[in-house]
Amino acid sequence: MKHTGQPPFPDWIQSAYQTLERAYASGTDELPKSEAHEFLLAESEHIEEHTDAVYVIDRLLDRGWLYEVDGQLRKTE
């Protein structure tokens, strides 16, 4: 996982990030934010509501694991 000098994410957020990485493994380097929310809702066992998906994406953006350009989410390498 990413090393930022901050406390680690809870396991459920790290698991959601790993789930989200599968969407990027399909050959794309960006994903619309709305599709990321829907993907997490459909594929992550820890995401039960839309607000959970929004929370995860917001935390990943806050910590720099993802960044957003014109509504598209990209992974930070």
PDB file of N, CA, C and O in Angstrom:
ATOM      1  N   MET A   1       0.823  -1.186   0.000  1.00  0.00           N
ATOM      2  CA  MET A   1       0.000   0.000   0.000  1.00  0.00           C
ATOM      3  C   MET A   1       0.871   1.256   0.000  1.00  0.00           C
ATOM      4  O   MET A   1       2.093   1.181   0.127  1.00  0.00           O
ATOM      5  N   LYS A   2       0.249   2.358  -0.138  1.00  0.00           N
ATOM      6  CA  LYS A   2       0.957   3.631  -0.200  1.00  0.00           C
ATOM      7  C   LYS A   2       1.518   4.001   1.170  1.00  0.00           C
ATOM      8  O   LYS A   2       0.913   3.716   2.204  1.00  0.00           O
ATOM      9  N   HIS A   3       2.682   4.640   1.156  1.00  0.00           N
ATOM     10  CA  HIS A   3       3.308   5.094   2.396  1.00  0.00           C
ATOM     11  C   HIS A   3       3.325   6.617   2.387  1.00  0.00           C
ATOM     12  O   HIS A   3       4.067   7.233   1.622  1.00  0.00           O
ATOM     13  N   THR A   4       2.506   7.217   3.241  1.00  0.00           N
ATOM     14  CA  THR A   4       2.384   8.669   3.260  1.00  0.00           C
ATOM     15  C   THR A   4       2.802   9.279   4.582  1.00  0.00           C
ATOM     16  O   THR A   4       2.757  10.499   4.738  1.00  0.00           O
ATOM     17  N   GLY A   5       3.208   8.454   5.538  1.00  0.00           N
ATOM     18  CA  GLY A   5       3.527   8.964   6.854  1.00  0.00           C
ATOM     19  C   GLY A   5       2.288   9.173   7.704  1.00  0.00           C
ATOM     20  O   GLY A   5       2.395   9.603   8.853  1.00  0.00           O
ATOM     21  N   GLN A   6       1.118   8.878   7.166  1.00  0.00           N
ATOM     22  CA  GLN A   6      -0.132   8.990   7.905  1.00  0.00           C
ATOM     23  C   GLN A   6      -0.529   7.609   8.409  1.00  0.00           C
ATOM     24  O   GLN A   6      -0.031   6.602   7.906  1.00  0.00           O
ATOM     25  N   PRO A   7      -1.415   7.548   9.390  1.00  0.00           N
ATOM     26  CA  PRO A   7      -1.875   6.243   9.859  1.00  0.00           C
ATOM     27  C   PRO A   7      -2.510   5.469   8.698  1.00  0.00           C
ATOM     28  O   PRO A   7      -3.083   6.073   7.792  1.00  0.00           O
ATOM     29  N   PRO A   8      -2.411   4.158   8.722  1.00  0.00           N
ATOM     30  CA  PRO A   8      -2.992   3.379   7.630  1.00  0.00           C
ATOM     31  C   PRO A   8      -4.513   3.483   7.619  1.00  0.00           C
ATOM     32  O   PRO A   8      -5.149   3.757   8.636  1.00  0.00           O
ATOM     33  N   PHE A   9      -5.069   3.257   6.439  1.00  0.00           N
ATOM     34  CA  PHE A   9      -6.520   3.191   6.321  1.00  0.00           C
ATOM     35  C   PHE A   9      -7.039   1.974   7.073  1.00  0.00           C
ATOM     36  O   PHE A   9      -6.316   0.995   7.251  1.00  0.00           O
ATOM     37  N   PRO A  10      -8.295   2.036   7.514  1.00  0.00           N
ATOM     38  CA  PRO A  10      -8.921   0.828   8.056  1.00  0.00           C
ATOM     39  C   PRO A  10      -8.952  -0.267   6.972  1.00  0.00           C
ATOM     40  O   PRO A  10      -8.917   0.023   5.776  1.00  0.00           O
ATOM     41  N   ASP A  11      -9.016  -1.499   7.415  1.00  0.00           N
ATOM     42  CA  ASP A  11      -8.999  -2.625   6.480  1.00  0.00           C
ATOM     43  C   ASP A  11     -10.093  -2.534   5.422  1.00  0.00           C
ATOM     44  O   ASP A  11      -9.859  -2.887   4.267  1.00  0.00           O
ATOM     45  N   TRP A  12     -11.290  -2.064   5.799  1.00  0.00           N
ATOM     46  CA  TRP A  12     -12.386  -2.045   4.831  1.00  0.00           C
ATOM     47  C   TRP A  12     -12.127  -1.035   3.712  1.00  0.00           C
ATOM     48  O   TRP A  12     -12.578  -1.244   2.585  1.00  0.00           O
ATOM     49  N   ILE A  13     -11.417   0.045   3.997  1.00  0.00           N
ATOM     50  CA  ILE A  13     -11.085   1.009   2.945  1.00  0.00           C
ATOM     51  C   ILE A  13      -9.973   0.448   2.064  1.00  0.00           C
ATOM     52  O   ILE A  13     -10.020   0.604   0.844  1.00  0.00           O
ATOM     53  N   GLN A  14      -8.979  -0.199   2.657  1.00  0.00           N
ATOM     54  CA  GLN A  14      -7.926  -0.822   1.854  1.00  0.00           C
ATOM     55  C   GLN A  14      -8.505  -1.912   0.957  1.00  0.00           C
ATOM     56  O   GLN A  14      -8.097  -2.056  -0.196  1.00  0.00           O
ATOM     57  N   SER A  15      -9.447  -2.672   1.483  1.00  0.00           N
ATOM     58  CA  SER A  15     -10.103  -3.711   0.692  1.00  0.00           C
ATOM     59  C   SER A  15     -10.888  -3.094  -0.465  1.00  0.00           C
ATOM     60  O   SER A  15     -10.872  -3.616  -1.580  1.00  0.00           O
ATOM     61  N   ALA A  16     -11.568  -1.990  -0.199  1.00  0.00           N
ATOM     62  CA  ALA A  16     -12.319  -1.306  -1.258  1.00  0.00           C
ATOM     63  C   ALA A  16     -11.369  -0.783  -2.336  1.00  0.00           C
ATOM     64  O   ALA A  16     -11.692  -0.834  -3.523  1.00  0.00           O
ATOM     65  N   TYR A  17     -10.202  -0.282  -1.933  1.00  0.00           N
ATOM     66  CA  TYR A  17      -9.212   0.180  -2.911  1.00  0.00           C
ATOM     67  C   TYR A  17      -8.745  -0.983  -3.782  1.00  0.00           C
ATOM     68  O   TYR A  17      -8.619  -0.835  -4.998  1.00  0.00           O
ATOM     69  N   GLN A  18      -8.489  -2.129  -3.173  1.00  0.00           N
ATOM     70  CA  GLN A  18      -8.075  -3.301  -3.945  1.00  0.00           C
ATOM     71  C   GLN A  18      -9.168  -3.720  -4.919  1.00  0.00           C
ATOM     72  O   GLN A  18      -8.879  -4.133  -6.043  1.00  0.00           O
ATOM     73  N   THR A  19     -10.409  -3.615  -4.493  1.00  0.00           N
ATOM     74  CA  THR A  19     -11.532  -3.902  -5.387  1.00  0.00           C
ATOM     75  C   THR A  19     -11.533  -2.914  -6.547  1.00  0.00           C
ATOM     76  O   THR A  19     -11.707  -3.308  -7.700  1.00  0.00           O
ATOM     77  N   LEU A  20     -11.342  -1.651  -6.249  1.00  0.00           N
ATOM     78  CA  LEU A  20     -11.335  -0.617  -7.282  1.00  0.00           C
ATOM     79  C   LEU A  20     -10.189  -0.816  -8.272  1.00  0.00           C
ATOM     80  O   LEU A  20     -10.326  -0.498  -9.453  1.00  0.00           O
ATOM     81  N   GLU A  21      -9.066  -1.339  -7.798  1.00  0.00           N
ATOM     82  CA  GLU A  21      -7.937  -1.592  -8.699  1.00  0.00           C
ATOM     83  C   GLU A  21      -8.314  -2.553  -9.826  1.00  0.00           C
ATOM     84  O   GLU A  21      -7.739  -2.482 -10.912  1.00  0.00           O
ATOM     85  N   ARG A  22      -9.264  -3.442  -9.584  1.00  0.00           N
ATOM     86  CA  ARG A  22      -9.707  -4.364 -10.639  1.00  0.00           C
ATOM     87  C   ARG A  22     -10.334  -3.608 -11.806  1.00  0.00           C
ATOM     88  O   ARG A  22     -10.212  -4.031 -12.956  1.00  0.00           O
ATOM     89  N   ALA A  23     -10.995  -2.508 -11.524  1.00  0.00           N
ATOM     90  CA  ALA A  23     -11.587  -1.709 -12.601  1.00  0.00           C
ATOM     91  C   ALA A  23     -10.495  -1.114 -13.480  1.00  0.00           C
ATOM     92  O   ALA A  23     -10.670  -0.977 -14.691  1.00  0.00           O
ATOM     93  N   TYR A  24      -9.369  -0.762 -12.870  1.00  0.00           N
ATOM     94  CA  TYR A  24      -8.250  -0.208 -13.630  1.00  0.00           C
ATOM     95  C   TYR A  24      -7.470  -1.300 -14.352  1.00  0.00           C
ATOM     96  O   TYR A  24      -6.794  -1.020 -15.342  1.00  0.00           O
ATOM     97  N   ALA A  25      -7.554  -2.519 -13.880  1.00  0.00           N
ATOM     98  CA  ALA A  25      -6.825  -3.627 -14.497  1.00  0.00           C
ATOM     99  C   ALA A  25      -7.389  -3.990 -15.868  1.00  0.00           C
ATOM    100  O   ALA A  25      -6.780  -4.766 -16.605  1.00  0.00           O
ATOM    101  N   SER A  26      -8.533  -3.440 -16.207  1.00  0.00           N
ATOM    102  CA  SER A  26      -9.154  -3.753 -17.491  1.00  0.00           C
ATOM    103  C   SER A  26      -8.566  -2.935 -18.636  1.00  0.00           C
ATOM    104  O   SER A  26      -9.163  -2.861 -19.710  1.00  0.00           O
ATOM    105  N   GLY A  27      -7.418  -2.327 -18.423  1.00  0.00           N
ATOM    106  CA  GLY A  27      -6.725  -1.624 -19.496  1.00  0.00           C
ATOM    107  C   GLY A  27      -6.976  -0.129 -19.561  1.00  0.00           C
ATOM    108  O   GLY A  27      -6.560   0.520 -20.520  1.00  0.00           O
ATOM    109  N   THR A  28      -7.635   0.423 -18.580  1.00  0.00           N
ATOM    110  CA  THR A  28      -7.878   1.858 -18.569  1.00  0.00           C
ATOM    111  C   THR A  28      -7.046   2.510 -17.473  1.00  0.00           C
ATOM    112  O   THR A  28      -6.733   1.883 -16.461  1.00  0.00           O
ATOM    113  N   ASP A  29      -6.692   3.772 -17.681  1.00  0.00           N
ATOM    114  CA  ASP A  29      -5.937   4.465 -16.636  1.00  0.00           C
ATOM    115  C   ASP A  29      -6.777   5.530 -15.941  1.00  0.00           C
ATOM    116  O   ASP A  29      -6.292   6.223 -15.047  1.00  0.00           O
ATOM    117  N   GLU A  30      -8.040   5.660 -16.354  1.00  0.00           N
ATOM    118  CA  GLU A  30      -8.935   6.575 -15.666  1.00  0.00           C
ATOM    119  C   GLU A  30     -10.342   5.996 -15.653  1.00  0.00           C
ATOM    120  O   GLU A  30     -10.709   5.177 -16.495  1.00  0.00           O
ATOM    121  N   LEU A  31     -11.105   6.438 -14.688  1.00  0.00           N
ATOM    122  CA  LEU A  31     -12.442   5.915 -14.462  1.00  0.00           C
ATOM    123  C   LEU A  31     -13.329   7.074 -14.025  1.00  0.00           C
ATOM    124  O   LEU A  31     -12.963   7.813 -13.111  1.00  0.00           O
ATOM    125  N   PRO A  32     -14.490   7.249 -14.661  1.00  0.00           N
ATOM    126  CA  PRO A  32     -15.387   8.307 -14.192  1.00  0.00           C
ATOM    127  C   PRO A  32     -15.751   8.081 -12.721  1.00  0.00           C
ATOM    128  O   PRO A  32     -15.953   6.948 -12.286  1.00  0.00           O
ATOM    129  N   LYS A  33     -15.827   9.153 -11.984  1.00  0.00           N
ATOM    130  CA  LYS A  33     -16.096   9.056 -10.548  1.00  0.00           C
ATOM    131  C   LYS A  33     -17.400   8.306 -10.281  1.00  0.00           C
ATOM    132  O   LYS A  33     -17.467   7.484  -9.367  1.00  0.00           O
ATOM    133  N   SER A  34     -18.427   8.584 -11.067  1.00  0.00           N
ATOM    134  CA  SER A  34     -19.711   7.905 -10.863  1.00  0.00           C
ATOM    135  C   SER A  34     -19.592   6.401 -11.107  1.00  0.00           C
ATOM    136  O   SER A  34     -20.220   5.609 -10.406  1.00  0.00           O
ATOM    137  N   GLU A  35     -18.794   6.007 -12.096  1.00  0.00           N
ATOM    138  CA  GLU A  35     -18.580   4.578 -12.353  1.00  0.00           C
ATOM    139  C   GLU A  35     -17.796   3.930 -11.219  1.00  0.00           C
ATOM    140  O   GLU A  35     -18.040   2.770 -10.886  1.00  0.00           O
ATOM    141  N   ALA A  36     -16.869   4.653 -10.628  1.00  0.00           N
ATOM    142  CA  ALA A  36     -16.113   4.121  -9.492  1.00  0.00           C
ATOM    143  C   ALA A  36     -17.049   3.847  -8.322  1.00  0.00           C
ATOM    144  O   ALA A  36     -16.933   2.819  -7.655  1.00  0.00           O
ATOM    145  N   HIS A  37     -17.983   4.774  -8.073  1.00  0.00           N
ATOM    146  CA  HIS A  37     -18.967   4.561  -7.008  1.00  0.00           C
ATOM    147  C   HIS A  37     -19.787   3.308  -7.295  1.00  0.00           C
ATOM    148  O   HIS A  37     -19.963   2.461  -6.418  1.00  0.00           O
ATOM    149  N   GLU A  38     -20.287   3.192  -8.520  1.00  0.00           N
ATOM    150  CA  GLU A  38     -21.117   2.042  -8.889  1.00  0.00           C
ATOM    151  C   GLU A  38     -20.326   0.744  -8.831  1.00  0.00           C
ATOM    152  O   GLU A  38     -20.851  -0.279  -8.392  1.00  0.00           O
ATOM    153  N   PHE A  39     -19.069   0.772  -9.268  1.00  0.00           N
ATOM    154  CA  PHE A  39     -18.228  -0.422  -9.234  1.00  0.00           C
ATOM    155  C   PHE A  39     -18.042  -0.891  -7.794  1.00  0.00           C
ATOM    156  O   PHE A  39     -18.152  -2.084  -7.508  1.00  0.00           O
ATOM    157  N   LEU A  40     -17.762   0.037  -6.896  1.00  0.00           N
ATOM    158  CA  LEU A  40     -17.596  -0.332  -5.489  1.00  0.00           C
ATOM    159  C   LEU A  40     -18.883  -0.910  -4.907  1.00  0.00           C
ATOM    160  O   LEU A  40     -18.845  -1.892  -4.165  1.00  0.00           O
ATOM    161  N   LEU A  41     -20.013  -0.309  -5.239  1.00  0.00           N
ATOM    162  CA  LEU A  41     -21.292  -0.828  -4.746  1.00  0.00           C
ATOM    163  C   LEU A  41     -21.544  -2.253  -5.235  1.00  0.00           C
ATOM    164  O   LEU A  41     -22.057  -3.089  -4.491  1.00  0.00           O
ATOM    165  N   ALA A  42     -21.187  -2.518  -6.466  1.00  0.00           N
ATOM    166  CA  ALA A  42     -21.449  -3.830  -7.056  1.00  0.00           C
ATOM    167  C   ALA A  42     -20.432  -4.886  -6.640  1.00  0.00           C
ATOM    168  O   ALA A  42     -20.784  -6.055  -6.487  1.00  0.00           O
ATOM    169  N   GLU A  43     -19.180  -4.490  -6.456  1.00  0.00           N
ATOM    170  CA  GLU A  43     -18.099  -5.470  -6.313  1.00  0.00           C
ATOM    171  C   GLU A  43     -17.483  -5.586  -4.921  1.00  0.00           C
ATOM    172  O   GLU A  43     -16.892  -6.618  -4.603  1.00  0.00           O
ATOM    173  N   SER A  44     -17.604  -4.571  -4.097  1.00  0.00           N
ATOM    174  CA  SER A  44     -16.941  -4.607  -2.786  1.00  0.00           C
ATOM    175  C   SER A  44     -17.888  -5.146  -1.719  1.00  0.00           C
ATOM    176  O   SER A  44     -19.014  -4.671  -1.576  1.00  0.00           O
ATOM    177  N   GLU A  45     -17.423  -6.130  -0.981  1.00  0.00           N
ATOM    178  CA  GLU A  45     -18.262  -6.710   0.068  1.00  0.00           C
ATOM    179  C   GLU A  45     -18.456  -5.758   1.246  1.00  0.00           C
ATOM    180  O   GLU A  45     -19.363  -5.962   2.053  1.00  0.00           O
ATOM    181  N   HIS A  46     -17.632  -4.736   1.357  1.00  0.00           N
ATOM    182  CA  HIS A  46     -17.711  -3.808   2.485  1.00  0.00           C
ATOM    183  C   HIS A  46     -18.520  -2.551   2.176  1.00  0.00           C
ATOM    184  O   HIS A  46     -18.798  -1.758   3.076  1.00  0.00           O
ATOM    185  N   ILE A  47     -18.895  -2.367   0.933  1.00  0.00           N
ATOM    186  CA  ILE A  47     -19.640  -1.171   0.533  1.00  0.00           C
ATOM    187  C   ILE A  47     -21.101  -1.561   0.345  1.00  0.00           C
ATOM    188  O   ILE A  47     -21.440  -2.313  -0.570  1.00  0.00           O
ATOM    189  N   GLU A  48     -21.961  -1.046   1.214  1.00  0.00           N
ATOM    190  CA  GLU A  48     -23.376  -1.417   1.169  1.00  0.00           C
ATOM    191  C   GLU A  48     -24.276  -0.284   0.690  1.00  0.00           C
ATOM    192  O   GLU A  48     -25.394  -0.531   0.235  1.00  0.00           O
ATOM    193  N   GLU A  49     -23.804   0.946   0.786  1.00  0.00           N
ATOM    194  CA  GLU A  49     -24.608   2.099   0.396  1.00  0.00           C
ATOM    195  C   GLU A  49     -23.766   3.056  -0.439  1.00  0.00           C
ATOM    196  O   GLU A  49     -22.537   3.051  -0.373  1.00  0.00           O
ATOM    197  N   HIS A  50     -24.456   3.872  -1.223  1.00  0.00           N
ATOM    198  CA  HIS A  50     -23.771   4.856  -2.062  1.00  0.00           C
ATOM    199  C   HIS A  50     -22.885   5.770  -1.211  1.00  0.00           C
ATOM    200  O   HIS A  50     -21.785   6.133  -1.626  1.00  0.00           O
ATOM    201  N   THR A  51     -23.362   6.135  -0.032  1.00  0.00           N
ATOM    202  CA  THR A  51     -22.572   7.021   0.834  1.00  0.00           C
ATOM    203  C   THR A  51     -21.258   6.365   1.258  1.00  0.00           C
ATOM    204  O   THR A  51     -20.259   7.057   1.453  1.00  0.00           O
ATOM    205  N   ASP A  52     -21.250   5.036   1.403  1.00  0.00           N
ATOM    206  CA  ASP A  52     -20.001   4.327   1.718  1.00  0.00           C
ATOM    207  C   ASP A  52     -19.005   4.470   0.572  1.00  0.00           C
ATOM    208  O   ASP A  52     -17.820   4.717   0.794  1.00  0.00           O
ATOM    209  N   ALA A  53     -19.498   4.313  -0.657  1.00  0.00           N
ATOM    210  CA  ALA A  53     -18.627   4.431  -1.832  1.00  0.00           C
ATOM    211  C   ALA A  53     -18.077   5.849  -1.951  1.00  0.00           C
ATOM    212  O   ALA A  53     -16.896   6.037  -2.244  1.00  0.00           O
ATOM    213  N   VAL A  54     -18.923   6.836  -1.728  1.00  0.00           N
ATOM    214  CA  VAL A  54     -18.483   8.235  -1.769  1.00  0.00           C
ATOM    215  C   VAL A  54     -17.418   8.477  -0.702  1.00  0.00           C
ATOM    216  O   VAL A  54     -16.411   9.133  -0.968  1.00  0.00           O
ATOM    217  N   TYR A  55     -17.634   7.955   0.489  1.00  0.00           N
ATOM    218  CA  TYR A  55     -16.679   8.123   1.588  1.00  0.00           C
ATOM    219  C   TYR A  55     -15.318   7.543   1.217  1.00  0.00           C
ATOM    220  O   TYR A  55     -14.289   8.187   1.419  1.00  0.00           O
ATOM    221  N   VAL A  56     -15.313   6.324   0.674  1.00  0.00           N
ATOM    222  CA  VAL A  56     -14.052   5.677   0.300  1.00  0.00           C
ATOM    223  C   VAL A  56     -13.316   6.496  -0.751  1.00  0.00           C
ATOM    224  O   VAL A  56     -12.123   6.762  -0.606  1.00  0.00           O
ATOM    225  N   ILE A  57     -14.014   6.895  -1.803  1.00  0.00           N
ATOM    226  CA  ILE A  57     -13.373   7.674  -2.874  1.00  0.00           C
ATOM    227  C   ILE A  57     -12.830   8.984  -2.314  1.00  0.00           C
ATOM    228  O   ILE A  57     -11.712   9.381  -2.641  1.00  0.00           O
ATOM    229  N   ASP A  58     -13.607   9.653  -1.479  1.00  0.00           N
ATOM    230  CA  ASP A  58     -13.146  10.913  -0.884  1.00  0.00           C
ATOM    231  C   ASP A  58     -11.883  10.716  -0.044  1.00  0.00           C
ATOM    232  O   ASP A  58     -10.958  11.525  -0.117  1.00  0.00           O
ATOM    233  N   ARG A  59     -11.840   9.651   0.747  1.00  0.00           N
ATOM    234  CA  ARG A  59     -10.645   9.384   1.564  1.00  0.00           C
ATOM    235  C   ARG A  59      -9.443   9.070   0.678  1.00  0.00           C
ATOM    236  O   ARG A  59      -8.336   9.533   0.955  1.00  0.00           O
ATOM    237  N   LEU A  60      -9.643   8.294  -0.377  1.00  0.00           N
ATOM    238  CA  LEU A  60      -8.543   7.962  -1.289  1.00  0.00           C
ATOM    239  C   LEU A  60      -8.026   9.213  -1.996  1.00  0.00           C
ATOM    240  O   LEU A  60      -6.825   9.347  -2.228  1.00  0.00           O
ATOM    241  N   LEU A  61      -8.928  10.120  -2.337  1.00  0.00           N
ATOM    242  CA  LEU A  61      -8.516  11.394  -2.932  1.00  0.00           C
ATOM    243  C   LEU A  61      -7.770  12.254  -1.906  1.00  0.00           C
ATOM    244  O   LEU A  61      -6.736  12.845  -2.218  1.00  0.00           O
ATOM    245  N   ASP A  62      -8.300  12.317  -0.686  1.00  0.00           N
ATOM    246  CA  ASP A  62      -7.666  13.120   0.373  1.00  0.00           C
ATOM    247  C   ASP A  62      -6.234  12.683   0.649  1.00  0.00           C
ATOM    248  O   ASP A  62      -5.366  13.518   0.907  1.00  0.00           O
ATOM    249  N   ARG A  63      -5.987  11.388   0.595  1.00  0.00           N
ATOM    250  CA  ARG A  63      -4.662  10.845   0.914  1.00  0.00           C
ATOM    251  C   ARG A  63      -3.750  10.731  -0.297  1.00  0.00           C
ATOM    252  O   ARG A  63      -2.584  10.359  -0.166  1.00  0.00           O
ATOM    253  N   GLY A  64      -4.274  11.050  -1.477  1.00  0.00           N
ATOM    254  CA  GLY A  64      -3.433  11.009  -2.664  1.00  0.00           C
ATOM    255  C   GLY A  64      -3.296   9.642  -3.313  1.00  0.00           C
ATOM    256  O   GLY A  64      -2.432   9.456  -4.170  1.00  0.00           O
ATOM    257  N   TRP A  65      -4.120   8.688  -2.928  1.00  0.00           N
ATOM    258  CA  TRP A  65      -4.083   7.367  -3.569  1.00  0.00           C
ATOM    259  C   TRP A  65      -4.718   7.448  -4.952  1.00  0.00           C
ATOM    260  O   TRP A  65      -4.365   6.690  -5.855  1.00  0.00           O
ATOM    261  N   LEU A  66      -5.664   8.381  -5.106  1.00  0.00           N
ATOM    262  CA  LEU A  66      -6.290   8.680  -6.392  1.00  0.00           C
ATOM    263  C   LEU A  66      -6.198  10.185  -6.594  1.00  0.00           C
ATOM    264  O   LEU A  66      -6.036  10.945  -5.639  1.00  0.00           O
ATOM    265  N   TYR A  67      -6.305  10.604  -7.853  1.00  0.00           N
ATOM    266  CA  TYR A  67      -6.473  12.025  -8.118  1.00  0.00           C
ATOM    267  C   TYR A  67      -7.523  12.179  -9.204  1.00  0.00           C
ATOM    268  O   TYR A  67      -7.776  11.255  -9.977  1.00  0.00           O
ATOM    269  N   GLU A  68      -8.132  13.361  -9.254  1.00  0.00           N
ATOM    270  CA  GLU A  68      -9.264  13.594 -10.143  1.00  0.00           C
ATOM    271  C   GLU A  68      -8.924  14.670 -11.158  1.00  0.00           C
ATOM    272  O   GLU A  68      -8.391  15.726 -10.817  1.00  0.00           O
ATOM    273  N   VAL A  69      -9.245  14.380 -12.415  1.00  0.00           N
ATOM    274  CA  VAL A  69      -9.082  15.336 -13.504  1.00  0.00           C
ATOM    275  C   VAL A  69     -10.372  15.324 -14.313  1.00  0.00           C
ATOM    276  O   VAL A  69     -10.718  14.311 -14.922  1.00  0.00           O
ATOM    277  N   ASP A  70     -11.078  16.439 -14.320  1.00  0.00           N
ATOM    278  CA  ASP A  70     -12.320  16.572 -15.085  1.00  0.00           C
ATOM    279  C   ASP A  70     -13.297  15.429 -14.827  1.00  0.00           C
ATOM    280  O   ASP A  70     -13.869  14.871 -15.764  1.00  0.00           O
ATOM    281  N   GLY A  71     -13.484  15.084 -13.561  1.00  0.00           N
ATOM    282  CA  GLY A  71     -14.443  14.050 -13.193  1.00  0.00           C
ATOM    283  C   GLY A  71     -13.959  12.625 -13.389  1.00  0.00           C
ATOM    284  O   GLY A  71     -14.689  11.671 -13.121  1.00  0.00           O
ATOM    285  N   GLN A  72     -12.718  12.480 -13.860  1.00  0.00           N
ATOM    286  CA  GLN A  72     -12.120  11.157 -14.066  1.00  0.00           C
ATOM    287  C   GLN A  72     -11.144  10.870 -12.929  1.00  0.00           C
ATOM    288  O   GLN A  72     -10.343  11.729 -12.558  1.00  0.00           O
ATOM    289  N   LEU A  73     -11.214   9.672 -12.383  1.00  0.00           N
ATOM    290  CA  LEU A  73     -10.298   9.276 -11.316  1.00  0.00           C
ATOM    291  C   LEU A  73      -9.125   8.514 -11.905  1.00  0.00           C
ATOM    292  O   LEU A  73      -9.296   7.624 -12.737  1.00  0.00           O
ATOM    293  N   ARG A  74      -7.946   8.875 -11.463  1.00  0.00           N
ATOM    294  CA  ARG A  74      -6.721   8.188 -11.885  1.00  0.00           C
ATOM    295  C   ARG A  74      -5.978   7.719 -10.649  1.00  0.00           C
ATOM    296  O   ARG A  74      -6.002   8.375  -9.608  1.00  0.00           O
ATOM    297  N   LYS A  75      -5.321   6.581 -10.776  1.00  0.00           N
ATOM    298  CA  LYS A  75      -4.515   6.070  -9.667  1.00  0.00           C
ATOM    299  C   LYS A  75      -3.203   6.824  -9.612  1.00  0.00           C
ATOM    300  O   LYS A  75      -2.607   7.132 -10.645  1.00  0.00           O
ATOM    301  N   THR A  76      -2.759   7.116  -8.409  1.00  0.00           N
ATOM    302  CA  THR A  76      -1.444   7.704  -8.212  1.00  0.00           C
ATOM    303  C   THR A  76      -0.431   6.577  -8.240  1.00  0.00           C
ATOM    304  O   THR A  76      -0.558   5.587  -7.519  1.00  0.00           O
ATOM    305  N   GLU A  77       0.562   6.739  -9.073  1.00  0.00           N
ATOM    306  CA  GLU A  77       1.587   5.685  -9.187  1.00  0.00           C
ATOM    307  C   GLU A  77       2.719   5.934  -8.229  1.00  0.00           C
ATOM    308  O   GLU A  77       3.671   5.155  -8.182  1.00  0.00           O
TER     309      GLU A  77
END
